[in-house]
Amino acid sequence: MKENRRDERFPITVEVEVLIPGFWKKRKRILRTIDMSNSGVFLECDEKSCPPVGTKLEVRISGTVGGEAPPLVQAKVVRVTRNGMAVVFLPG
């Protein structure tokens, strides 16, 4: 399978808040990253509970950084697999 990635991905496990208003019963979920790059992230979730390709969402690292909540980053689901979803960061 040919890789079409713009940026190198690095394995990293971090909890992130994922917000999709109106998709899940709760407004946000905490998911774990599998890998991350400058242009996107792969998030661990069950295929049945992942939003479909094309869904716009917001992500941010869970917790605080330097005493403040990290910024929300706009993103879009570009791929869903049995163990997670790939999202690309959108320009701010």
Secondary structure, DSSP 8 states (H G I E B T S, - for coil): -----SS--EE---EEEEE-TTTSSSSEEEEEEEEE-SSEEEEE--TTTS--TT-EEEEEESS-BTTB----EEEEEEEEETTEEEEEE---
